[in-house]
Amino acid sequence: MLTAQLYDADREVDDSLRKPLPVYLLISSSLKHDVQLMEYNNYNIYGEVGIRQLYKYGLLYSITVDNFEISDETVHEIGTMELSYRDMDSSRFSPEILAHYHWYDALSGYLNRKYIGANMRYQILEKKGFDFYSALGVMYQDEYWKYSDNYQEIYGIASEGNSEQFRYYGYIKSAKRLAQKFDVSAEVTFQGDIRSIGSIEDLRWNTFFRATYDITRNFQLSFNYYYLHYEKALQAIAPINKGYMLRLGVML
C-alpha cells in the first residue's frame, strides 16, 4: 500500500507516544489459521521506529511482513519497508520526503516496487482531539511485473517487464479522539502516471480505517480495515486488495 507517514505518530490520543523520550519502538504480530477453503497459516509482523525530535522534524522507519503458508511451505509473502522524514505538525505547510520498497512474492503478477518521492503536506485543521491533513507530491517509481502465459493471453499484456516512471501521489488523512484512550483514523491515498493526470482508469488508490484502544501505556489493541484498487490485474492465491485485521501492539 502507498502510505506516507500516516502511522501512530499522527494518532489523536495522549498515550505512550507522548513520552518525554524522543525515540519510540512499536512491535505487533498476528497469526491466522484457516481451514474453511484450504488449510493455511498467515503470519504478520509489524515494526515501527520513530524519532520525533530532530529540530522540529521527525524520522519514521517501518516494516511489515505478511507470510502465507500451506503445508508448512511459503506460497505467498507480502512486505513493505518505508522511511519518511517530515515536520511534526508544527507548521501549516511542511515538506515530506520518503523512500519505499514493497515486495509481493506470489506466482505471477506484481512482484516488487521501489520509489523515492517528496510532497508538500498541508495542515487543513489541527486542534485538540481532531486533525485533518492532506498532501500532494511526485515520486520516481520502479515496478517489476511478471504474468503467467494465461494472463498474457487474457489481458493482452507483456509477460514480464519493468515499469519506470514519474508519478504523482497524495493523501487525505483525518483522526478523531472519541475518548481518552480510544481514537479512530481514516485515510485515502492515491497515485497515478504523471503523463495521464485526470485519467480515472490509470489511478491507483486505497482507503484505510483504524480504531485503536490503549489498554495500558505499553499495550494497544487496534482494528484495521483496508481496500486497495490497482489499475492492473492482480493474480494471487489469497486476496490482498481488501481485508481487515485485529492487532495487539507492544509499545517500548
N, C-alpha and C positions, 0 to 999 in steps of 0.2 A: 504494500500500500504506500502511496505517496503521502508522507506526513512531513510536517515542518515545525518542529519544536512545539508540539501540542500535547505534551505528556503531563506528568503530575506537577511540574513547576508552574503550570497555569491553573491549577485547581483552586476553586474559591472556598477554601476551608482552612481554619487555623489548626494545623496538625504538626506532625514531626518535621515537615518540610520547613517550618518556621524556626527550627532550632538555631541557636546562635552560630553554630559551626557553618562555614560556607560550603562544605562538601557533604553530599549525601549519597547513599547507595540503596537502590531498591532491587530486590530479587523476588521473583514469583515463579511458580511452577504449577502445572496441572497434568492430570493423567485421565484419559478416557478409554474405557474398554467397551466395545460394541459387538454384539453377536446377532443383531436383528437381520441384517442383509449379508454380512460376512464378518468373520471374527477378526477384529483388528484392534490394535492399540494405538493411541495417539498421545504422544508426549509433547508438552510445551514448556519451554524455559524462556523467561524474560529477565533481562538485567538492564539497569539504568544507573549511570553515574553522572551526577550533576555538580558543577562548581558554580555557585550563584553570585560570587562577588569577585569579579575581575574588573576593577573600576566600577562602572555601572552596568557591565555586561555579564552574561553567563554563558557557560560552556556545557553542553549536554552530549553524552555518548550513550547509545542504547543498542541492544542486540536482542533479537527474537529468533527462536528456532522452533519450528513445528515438525515433528517426525511421525510418520505413519508406518506401522509395522504389521505385516501379515505373516503368520507362522514364524515369528522372530526374525523376519527379513525386512529390511527397509525398502519400501516401494515408492515412497513419496516424501520429499522433505522440502520445506519452505523456510527461508531465513532472511533476515534483514539486519543490516548494520547501518547506523546513521550517526553522523557527527554534525552538530549545529552550534552556532555562535551568534548571540543576539542580545539586544538591550533587554533588561529585565523589567519591562513595563514602566519605566521611568519617564518616557517621552511619548508624545502623541505619534510622531513618525520615527521609525528606527530601522536601520538596515539589519538584514539577517543573512548569514552565509551558511550553507550546508553541503555536506557530501554524503552520498548514499550508495550502498551496494545491496542488491537483492538477488537471491538465487532461488530457483524453483526446479528441484531435481525430480522430474517425472519422465514418463515415456516419450512425450513429444509436446510440441507447442512452445510456449515461452520458457526460456531456461534461465536467463540472468539479465540484470540491468545494472549499469553504473552511471551515476551522474553527479555533477557538481553545479551548484547554482547560487543565485543571490536574489533576494527580493526586498521590497520595502513593506514593512509591517505598519499597519495603521490602527491606532487605538481609537475605535469608534466611541466606546463608553467603558469607563473603569470606575467602579465605586464599590463600597464595602458589600460583599455578598453577591456581586454580579459583574461580569465583564462581557465585552463584545469586541472582537478583533477581526481584521481581515488583512490579506497580504496579496501582492501580485509581483511576479518576477520572471526571470528567464533562467534556463539551465541548458547545459550541454549533456546529452544523454546517449549512451551506447547500449543497445539491447541486442541479445542473441536469441534467435528463434530457430526451432528445428521441428518440422512436422513429419508425420508418417506419410507413406505413399497414398493412403486412403484420403487423408485430409488434403493432400495436394490435389487430388482429382476432384474432390467435392467442392472445395472452395477456390480452386484455380490459383493457388499461391505457390511461391517457391518453397521447396522442401527445407532449405537451410539458408541462413544468412544473417548478417549483422544489419542493424538499423541505427545509423549515427545521424543525429540531427539536433539543432537548437529547438527548444520547445518553451512555450510559455506555461506558467503554472501559478496556482494561487490557492487560497483557502479562506473560509469564513468559519469562525470559531466562537463559541459562547459557553460560559459556565455560570451556574447559579447555586448558591448555598441555600439549602432548604432547612437545615438545622445545624447545630454546632458541629456535629460530626458526620453530617450527610450532605453530599452535593451531587449535582448532575452536570454533565457537559456534553456538547454535541458539536460536530464539525463536518464540513463539506470541503473536500479537496478536489482539484481538477488539474488536468494538464492536456495540452494539445500541440500539434505541429504549428510552429510559428508562421509557416507559409500558408496555412489554411485557417487563420483566425476567423471564428464565426461559424465554422462547419461543425454541426452537432454530431455528424457521423464520425468525425475524427477525434471526438472528445473522450478522454478517459477520466472517470471521476469515481469517488467513493464517499459514502457517508459513514459516520462512526458516532455511536452513542455510548456513554458510560455513566453508571450510577455507582458511587463509592461511599462506603461506610467505614469510618475509622473505629475499629474495635478498641484498640489501645493506641498509645503513642507509637508503637512499633509494629502493629498488625493492622492490615486494612483488607476489606472484602469488597470486590467490585463485580458488577455485572456489565458485560460489554456486548454490543451488537454492531455488526458492520455489513455493508453492502458495497460491492465493487463492480464497476462496469468497465470492461475493456473494449477497445474499438476493433480488436482482432478476436478470432475464435480461440478458445482455450480448451485443451484436452487434458483431463485429469482423472485419476482413479477416485479421488474424494473431492467433493465440491469445495472450491475456495472462494467463490465470488460472493458468498454471503454466509453468515453464521453468527453464533453467539457463544459466549463462554462466561463461566463463573470463576473468578480468580481470587486466591488468597495471597497477599503480598506481605513480605517482611521488610521493614524499614530499618536500616542500620546507620 
